[in-house]
Amino acid sequence: MTGFGGYYDAVVAGAGPAGSAAARHLVQSGARVLLLEEHRKVGSPVHCSGLVTPRTLEEANVETDLVLHKVSGARIYSPSGNELTLGDGRTRALVIDRAGLDQALASAAQRYGAHLELGAKVTAIESKGTGLHVIVERHSGTSTVTTKLLIGADGAHSRVARLAGLDGPKERVIGLGAEGTLSNVDEEHVQVFVGRSLAPGWFGWTIPLGNGRVRLGLGTSGHWKPVDGLKRLMEAFPEHFKGWVPSQWTGGTIPLWSRRQTVADNIMLVGDAAGQVKPTSGGGIYPGLVGGRLAAQTAIQALSKSDLSRKSLANYPRAWGKALGYEFQKGADLRSVYTSLNDGDFERLVRLFGNKRLLRLINREGDIDFPGGMFQRLTKLAPILWMFVRGPLRYASLWKQ
């Protein structure tokens, strides 16, 4: 193999948002960085619906205009078709060019000096003194790269995590998505379909792209296949999916957050590889970008001290926990409640959240990146919500603050 080899301060496996963000921050500090992407093109295939908040693009800090459409709220449908409309006219989320985001972040890393190799993946690692030998496979052969640090940003099924002996996610959601056209599209609202009979353990969705185009999909964490669930959903809501013409299908695994190790000697995990994925919505772009930045900050300090031990790198998960840990812990509790609900519970909750006082609070404080605080205030405003909590909460102390 030609084009790279020798020594790098850091090797980043995976040129998704978290990996490219980490690479960019590292090279900005003067580090020599190799960025590997196992596919032949950055951003392909797409495994994400691309619905983000404005703060996500602020964190990404790329110059490219990636916004395809803006949405001001959501319509949530119970299994029987009862509807809850959220939003007050303000823009709440952006629908972005998902592949374009990956490409813009990788290009930014390259501009600052990262070496990007496409069609290349890590297949083995060997400890060598105070560093690592990283075996990289490409279609033309294999190469050995020497580095002090390997950052695994290689997705839900992280090979770096396995090679380092780090645990994978405790729970995964399997999703199926598509892009296409519908006859009747609500251009202002995301539509969310909930219910154990429709999407056990998760939900279905449609996201408007403008001009009659949508991204839609469904996920499950049970024994159902998403394709069967999506078929049931379309049969249950024929008017919503009238005239559906798909142009592109995609699917993937969503590794939901749980407490786990994200560092080892000379190893760090970021993004989906670290399980930095919201337990409530499956969103991973914003927390992954934060993870990439914080991992790079810790790595820069560790490299300056020539100490890449697990103890030294542990500053990274502590920093990520300080930034997002409480929110994700609350999200894990909300998910445990959500998965316990039956269809009757969803019907009652859709009606309950339609209460004017609750709706005002939701519209005022709703934030898809940080929903925990809003739900905590909802329980104080409507204590009846605690009746839906039927088991112990793992992070119960957070709800008493």
C-alpha positions in Angstrom: 0.0 0.0 0.0 1.2 3.5 -0.8 0.1 6.9 0.3 0.7 6.6 4.0 2.6 4.8 6.6 5.2 5.5 9.3 4.4 7.5 12.4 1.4 9.6 13.4 0.6 11.2 16.7 -3.0 9.9 16.3 -4.9 7.6 14.0 -8.6 8.2 13.8 -10.7 5.3 12.5 -13.9 6.6 11.0 -14.6 9.9 9.1 -18.1 10.4 10.4 -18.9 13.6 12.4 -17.2 12.5 15.7 -14.1 11.2 14.0 -13.5 14.1 11.7 -14.2 16.6 14.5 -11.6 14.9 16.7 -9.1 14.8 13.8 -9.7 18.5 13.0 -9.2 19.6 16.6 -6.0 17.5 16.9 -4.4 18.8 13.8 -5.3 22.4 14.8 -3.1 21.8 17.8 -0.2 20.7 15.6 -0.6 16.9 15.9 0.2 14.7 12.9 -3.1 12.8 12.3 -4.2 10.0 10.0 -7.9 9.8 9.3 -9.2 6.5 8.0 -12.6 5.9 6.3 -13.5 2.3 5.4 -15.8 3.3 2.6 -14.7 4.6 -0.8 -16.6 7.9 -0.2 -17.1 9.9 3.0 -20.7 10.1 4.0 -21.8 7.1 2.1 -23.8 5.1 2.9 -26.1 7.3 5.0 -27.6 5.8 8.2 -29.1 8.9 9.8 -32.3 10.9 9.3 -30.4 14.2 9.5 -32.7 16.1 11.9 -30.6 18.3 14.1 -30.8 21.5 16.2 -29.1 24.7 15.3 -26.5 24.1 18.1 -25.4 21.0 16.2 -24.2 23.1 13.2 -22.7 25.6 15.6 -20.7 22.7 17.2 -19.8 21.4 13.7 -18.5 24.8 12.7 -18.4 24.2 8.9 -18.9 26.9 6.3 -21.0 24.8 3.9 -24.7 25.5 3.9 -26.2 22.1 4.8 -29.7 23.0 5.7 -32.3 21.5 3.3 -35.5 22.4 5.3 -36.6 23.9 8.7 -39.4 22.4 10.9 -41.3 24.2 13.6 -42.8 21.3 15.6 -44.0 17.8 15.7 -47.3 15.8 15.4 -47.3 12.7 17.6 -49.8 10.0 16.8 -51.1 7.3 19.1 -51.9 3.8 17.8 -55.6 4.7 17.4 -54.7 7.9 15.5 -55.1 10.5 18.3 -52.9 13.5 17.6 -50.8 15.7 19.8 -49.4 18.8 18.0 -46.3 20.4 19.5 -44.7 23.7 18.5 -45.4 27.5 18.5 -44.1 28.5 15.1 -40.5 28.9 16.0 -37.9 26.9 14.1 -37.1 23.9 16.4 -35.0 21.7 14.1 -33.1 21.6 10.8 -33.1 18.9 8.2 -29.6 18.7 6.8 -27.7 17.2 4.0 -26.4 14.3 6.1 -23.7 13.1 3.7 -22.7 16.7 3.1 -22.1 17.2 6.8 -19.6 14.2 6.9 -17.9 15.5 3.8 -17.6 19.1 5.1 -16.2 17.9 8.4 -13.6 15.6 6.8 -12.6 18.4 4.3 -12.1 20.7 7.2 -9.8 18.2 8.9 -7.9 17.8 5.7 -7.5 21.6 5.2 -5.9 21.8 8.6 -3.5 19.0 7.8 -5.1 15.6 8.5 -4.2 12.8 6.1 -7.4 11.2 4.9 -7.3 7.6 3.5 -10.5 6.2 1.9 -11.3 2.5 1.7 -9.1 1.8 4.7 -9.9 0.1 8.0 -8.2 -1.0 11.1 -7.9 -4.8 11.4 -5.5 -5.3 14.2 -3.5 -3.4 16.9 -0.3 -4.4 18.7 1.2 -2.7 21.8 4.7 -1.4 21.0 6.5 0.3 23.9 4.5 3.4 24.8 2.5 3.3 21.6 0.7 1.1 19.1 1.3 -0.6 15.8 -2.0 -0.3 13.9 -2.6 -2.7 11.0 -4.6 -1.0 8.3 -6.2 -2.9 5.5 -7.1 -1.5 2.1 -8.1 -3.0 -1.3 -4.4 -2.9 -2.4 -3.0 -4.5 0.7 -2.1 -3.8 4.3 0.2 -1.4 6.1 1.4 -0.9 9.6 1.2 2.5 11.1 2.9 3.5 14.4 1.0 5.9 16.7 0.7 7.0 20.2 -3.1 7.1 20.1 -5.9 5.3 18.2 -9.3 6.9 18.3 -12.2 4.6 17.4 -14.9 6.5 15.6 -16.0 3.5 13.6 -19.6 3.3 14.4 -22.1 1.1 16.2 -20.2 -2.1 15.5 -16.8 -0.6 16.4 -13.9 -2.9 15.5 -11.5 -0.7 17.5 -13.6 -1.2 20.6 -13.5 -5.0 20.1 -9.8 -5.0 19.5 -9.2 -3.0 22.6 -11.5 -5.2 24.7 -14.0 -2.4 25.4 -17.6 -3.3 25.9 -20.2 -2.6 23.2 -23.6 -1.1 23.7 -26.0 -2.9 26.0 -29.0 -2.1 23.8 -29.4 -1.5 20.1 -32.3 -0.3 18.0 -32.6 -1.5 14.4 -33.9 1.1 12.0 -35.1 1.2 8.4 -35.4 4.5 6.6 -36.1 5.8 3.2 -36.3 9.1 1.2 -39.0 9.7 -1.3 -42.2 11.6 -2.1 -45.7 11.6 -0.6 -49.0 13.0 -1.9 -49.8 15.0 1.3 -46.8 16.4 3.3 -47.0 18.5 6.3 -44.0 20.7 5.5 -43.8 22.3 9.0 -43.9 19.3 11.3 -42.1 16.1 11.9 -44.6 13.3 12.4 -43.9 10.7 15.1 -45.9 7.4 15.5 -45.8 5.7 18.8 -47.2 2.5 20.2 -46.1 -1.0 21.1 -48.2 -2.5 18.4 -46.6 -0.2 15.8 -42.9 0.1 16.7 -42.1 -1.9 19.9 -39.4 -0.1 21.8 -39.0 2.8 19.4 -41.2 4.8 17.0 -41.9 5.6 13.4 -41.3 9.0 11.7 -41.6 11.2 8.7 -39.4 14.3 8.3 -40.3 16.9 5.6 -37.6 17.9 3.1 -39.7 20.4 1.2 -41.4 20.2 -2.2 -43.3 17.0 -1.2 -40.2 15.0 -0.3 -39.7 13.3 3.0 -37.5 11.0 5.0 -39.4 8.3 6.8 -38.6 5.3 8.8 -39.2 3.1 11.8 -37.1 1.4 14.4 -37.7 -1.5 16.8 -35.8 -2.9 19.7 -37.9 -6.0 20.0 -38.2 -9.1 17.8 -40.0 -7.4 15.0 -38.1 -6.6 11.8 -38.3 -2.9 10.9 -39.5 -3.7 7.4 -42.6 -5.5 8.9 -43.2 -2.6 11.3 -43.0 -0.1 8.5 -45.6 -2.1 6.5 -47.9 -2.2 9.5 -47.5 1.5 10.1 -48.4 2.4 6.5 -51.4 0.1 6.7 -52.5 1.7 10.0 -52.2 5.3 8.7 -53.0 5.0 4.9 -53.8 8.7 4.6 -50.4 9.8 5.9 -48.5 7.6 3.5 -50.8 8.1 0.4 -48.8 8.2 -2.8 -45.5 7.0 -1.2 -42.8 6.7 -3.9 -39.4 5.7 -2.4 -36.2 6.8 -4.1 -33.6 5.5 -1.7 -33.6 3.0 1.2 -31.2 2.8 4.1 -30.9 1.0 7.4 -28.7 0.7 10.4 -28.1 0.0 14.0 -28.6 2.7 16.7 -26.3 1.9 19.8 -28.2 3.6 22.7 -26.2 5.1 25.5 -25.4 3.2 28.7 -22.5 3.5 31.1 -19.4 1.9 29.6 -15.7 2.3 29.3 -14.6 4.5 26.4 -10.8 4.6 27.0 -8.0 2.2 27.4 -4.2 2.6 27.2 -3.6 4.4 23.9 -7.2 4.0 22.9 -10.3 6.4 22.9 -13.8 5.9 21.5 -16.0 8.6 20.2 -19.5 8.9 18.6 -21.5 5.8 18.0 -18.5 3.7 18.8 -18.6 5.1 22.4 -22.4 4.8 22.5 -22.8 8.6 22.5 -26.4 8.3 21.3 -29.4 9.8 23.0 -31.5 7.1 24.6 -34.7 9.0 23.9 -34.4 9.8 20.2 -31.4 8.0 18.9 -29.7 11.2 17.9 -26.0 11.0 17.9 -24.6 13.8 15.8 -24.5 16.5 18.5 -23.2 14.3 21.3 -20.7 12.7 18.9 -19.4 16.1 17.9 -19.0 17.1 21.5 -17.3 13.8 22.1 -14.9 14.4 19.3 -13.9 17.8 20.6 -13.5 16.7 24.2 -11.5 13.6 23.2 -9.2 15.8 21.2 -8.7 18.2 24.1 -7.7 15.4 26.4 -5.5 13.8 23.7 -3.6 17.1 23.2 -2.8 17.3 26.9 -1.9 13.6 27.0 0.4 13.9 23.9 2.1 16.9 25.4 3.0 14.9 28.5 3.7 11.7 26.6 1.3 9.9 28.8 -1.4 8.0 26.9 -2.3 5.7 29.7 -5.9 4.9 30.5 -5.6 7.0 33.7 -4.4 10.0 31.7 -7.1 9.6 29.0 -9.8 9.2 31.6 -10.1 13.0 31.7 -12.1 12.6 28.4 -15.0 10.5 29.7 -15.1 12.8 32.8 -15.4 15.9 30.6 -18.1 14.3 28.4 -20.0 13.2 31.5 -19.8 16.8 32.9 -21.2 18.1 29.6 -23.9 15.6 28.8 -23.8 12.8 31.4 -26.8 14.0 33.6 -28.9 14.5 30.5 -28.1 11.0 29.2 -28.8 9.5 32.6 -32.2 11.1 32.6 -32.7 9.9 29.1 -31.9 6.4 30.1 -34.6 6.6 32.8 -37.1 8.1 30.3 -36.3 5.2 27.9 -37.0 2.6 30.6 -40.4 4.2 31.2 -41.1 4.4 27.5 -40.4 0.8 26.8 -42.8 -0.2 29.6 -45.7 1.6 28.1 -48.5 -0.3 26.4 -50.8 1.1 23.7 -53.4 2.2 26.3 -50.7 4.2 28.1 -49.7 6.0 24.8 -53.4 6.9 24.3 -53.7 8.4 27.7 -50.4 10.3 27.5 -51.3 11.8 24.1 -54.5 13.1 25.7 -52.7 14.2 28.9 -50.0 16.2 27.1 -52.7 18.0 25.2 -53.5 19.9 28.5 -53.0 23.6 27.9 -50.7 24.1 30.8 -48.5 21.1 29.9 -48.5 22.1 26.2 -47.3 25.6 27.1 -44.4 24.3 29.1 -43.5 21.8 26.3 -43.6 24.5 23.7 -41.6 26.9 25.8 -38.9 24.5 27.0 -38.8 21.6 24.6 -35.3 20.8 23.3 -34.5 17.6 21.5 -30.9 17.7 22.6 -31.8 18.3 26.3 -35.3 16.9 27.0 -34.6 15.7 30.6 -35.1 19.1 32.3 -38.4 19.6 30.6 -39.7 16.2 31.6 -38.6 16.9 35.2 -40.6 20.1 35.2 -43.6 18.3 33.6 -43.7 15.9 36.5 -43.9 18.7 39.0 -46.6 20.4 37.1 -48.6 17.2 36.6 -47.6 14.6 39.3 -50.1 12.2 37.7 -47.3 11.4 35.2 -45.5 9.4 37.9 -48.3 6.8 37.6 -46.6 5.7 34.3 -43.4 5.0 36.2 -43.9 1.3 37.2 -40.4 0.3 38.2 -37.3 1.8 39.9 -35.4 4.5 38.1 -31.7 3.8 37.9 -30.9 7.5 38.3 -33.7 8.4 40.7 -31.7 10.9 42.6 -31.5 13.2 39.5 -35.3 13.5 39.4 -35.4 14.9 43.0 -33.2 17.9 42.3 
